[in-house]
Amino acid sequence: MTHTNNIVRPSRATVDALRDIGSATIASELFKLGIRHPNIRGPVSQKRGRVAAGPALTLQFMPKREDQFGAAEYDDPERQLHRHVMYHTEPGDMIVVDARGDMDSGIFGEMMLTYFAGKGGVGVVIDGCIRDAGPAMDIDVGIWVRGFTPNFHAQTNIMPWGVNVPVACGGALVLPGDIVVADDDGAVVVPVAMADELLARAGDHHNWEEFTRLRLAQGGDMRKYYPLREDAQGEYEAWRKTQP
């Protein structure tokens, strides 16, 4: 089993700027920068309207093999690696879990999510399930999962194997410290080294979409405003000068 705490966190200003842009624009601009599948496919938001962004703490599960993991739910809790990912939590962090798409294992429950929120964590993205669905909805943390189950994390098919290691979550590679942005459209992964260039591109994209939305709501011609045609550029630049 692997366990490391080597997390280099990006600046909060960078994370907040990406959070404000949103997953859809980020996915589009990352595609233009050569990242074909930046989105984590499978987990969906369980709290509509919730938006979260932060550096990724990662947890990896493997197929269960009883000679490697045979503990019951509360046997020697500190040997149960899945709780260790939360010990590294700093305010603004996200936890990303490769649970192999398993629908029988509840990776976290009410108590662990309560602890994570109390440490300042803002969201979990799990390619699998959690349990204690009712209480979990009242905890102040974003939840992106495939579903819910009454089983505990290693009751059936999988076992925790690595903390803060590279993981494959929903078909996307996530490295510890990558910036994860999640909202109603899903979760996307931003490589830290690409964050500044992405912000420059996505910020402009976000701005012209705001202008376009305004014009379309006023009955403007979609052929002219979405995307911006050359004869709309002057109008857009004039509008930008009036914005904060």
N, C-alpha and C positions, 0 to 999 in steps of 0.2 A: 504494500500500500504506500502511496506517495503523499507527502504533505510538505508544502512550502509556504512561506509567507512573503515571498518576493513580489510585492505589488508596488508599482510606481504609478501614482495617481495623477491624472491631468489636472489642470487648474479648474477651479469651480466656475470661473467665468466662461471657459470653453464649454464645459458640460452644460451650463445654463443656456448658452447661446444655441447649442444643438437641440436642447429640449424645446426651446421656443420655436424652432424651425419645424420639427415634427418628423415622424418616420417616413411619410410618403415622399416628401421632398428629398430627404436624406438618401433614401433608396434610389431615387431617380438620379441624383447627382453622383452617388457612388458608382452607379452603373456606367455613367459617362467617364468616370475615372478608372474604369477597368475592373471593378468588383462586381461580378455578374450576379451573385446571390448574397447580398448583405443581410437578408431578412432571415430570422429564425422561424422556420415553418412548423406549424402545429400548435404551439401555445397561443391562446387567445385571452383577451382581457376579461376578467371576471368582475371588473368594477368600471362600468361605462363612464367615460369622461375623465378617468384617471390618467395622468401623464407622469412618467418617471424617467430619469436619466442619471447615469452615474457610472463610475468604473466598475468593472466586473470582478467579483470574487467567484471562483469557479469550483464546481463539485462534479466529480465524475463517478458514475456507477458502472459496474460490470455485471455480466451474468453471474448469478449466485452459484457458488460451489461450497458445499457444506464444510469441507475441510479447511476452508479459508474464512468462513463466516458462519457460525452456528448459534450466535447469541440470541436470546429472547429480547423482548422490547426494552427491558430495563436492566439487563445483565451488564455489569461493568460499563456504565454509560460512557466513560471516557475512551473506551476502545471503539465506540461506535462513531466512526469517522465523520458521519454527516453533520454532527453538531460542531465539529471543529471549524468548518468554513465560516460559521457565524462569529467565532471568537475574534476574527480579524476585522470585524465590521467597524468602519468609521462613518460619521454622518455623511449621507449622500451616496452610499454604496448600493450596488445592485448585486444580487446573487443569481448566477446562471448555472443551471443544473442539466447535465446530460444524463437523463434517466432512461435513455434508450427507447423513448416512446411508450414505456410500460404503463399500462392502465390499471394495474393491481396494487401498486405500491404508493403509499402516501408519504411523499418525501419529507414534508414538514407538516406539523399540526399546530394547534392553537398555541401551545406553550412556546414552541420554538419561534413561531412568527411574532408572538408578543415580545420575546427577547430581542429579536432582530429589529423590530420597530423601536423598542426602547433604547437600542444602541444607535439609532439614527438612520437605519437602513430604509431605503425608499421603495424597493420593489424586488420581486423574485420572478424569474423567467425559467420555467421548468418544462422540459420535454417529457412530461409525465403528469402525475397527479399530486394533490395534497389531500389531507383529510381534515375533519372538523370544519366542514364547509361553512356552517352557519356562523360560528364564532369568528372564523377567519374573515368574513365579510365586514366585521365590525372593527378589525384591527387596522390601524392607520399605516397601511403599506399596500403598494400596488401588487396585483397578483395576475400573472399571465401563465396559464397552465392548460393542459389538455382536458382535465376533468377532475373528478373527485372519487375517493374510495374510502372505505372504513379501515383498510389495512394499514399497518405501520410500515416503515420505509423498507425493511428487509424481510418482510413476512413471507414473500412468495418467490419472485423470480430474479431479483437483482440485489446487489450489495454495494455499499459505498467503497470507493477504491482510491480516489485521488482528490486532494484539495489544492486549489490554486495551481492547477496544471492546465495545459491546453485541452479543450473539450470540443466535441462535436455536438452541438445542441440544435436540434431541428434542422440538420443538414448544413449548418453554418459553423465554421471554425471560430471559436471564441478564445482569446488569450487573456490571461489574468491582466487586468488593468485596461483592456479595451473599453471604449465608451459604448454603453448600451442605452438606446433610446426606445422607449416603449409607450404606446398609446392605443387608441381604439383600433388602429389598423394593424397592430402587431408590434414586434420588436425587431430592431435592426442593430447591427454591430458596426461600429466605426473604428477602424484601426487608428491608434493614437497618432502615428506618424502622418496620417492623411487629414487630421482634424482641421488644421489651419487652412489648407487649400479647399477642403470641403466647405468650411464656413464662408470663405470668400465667394464660392460659386453658389452655395445654397442660399446665402443671404440675398444675393441679387435675384435669384429665382423666387424667393419668398416675397421680395418687394414687388416684382412685376405681377406676381399672382394676386397680390392685394389690389393693385390697380385694375387688373383684369376683372376680378370679382366685382369691383365697384361698377365698372362699365357694363358688364353683362347684366347686373341687377338693374341697371338703368335702361336696359333694352338694347345695348350696343350689339354690333355685328360680331358674332363669334369668329367669323373668318378674319376679321381685322384684329381682334383682341386676344384670341387664344389659339396658338401662341401669338405674341405681339408681332404684327406685321411691320415692315419698315416704315410705312406711312403712319403708324401709331407711336413711333419712338419719340418724336418731338413732344407729343401730348403726354407721354409717360414721363419724360424728363421734367416737363413743367410741373406735373403733379408731384413728383418726388421733392421738388424744391419747397413745396408747401407742407411737407411732412416733418415731424420731429426727428 
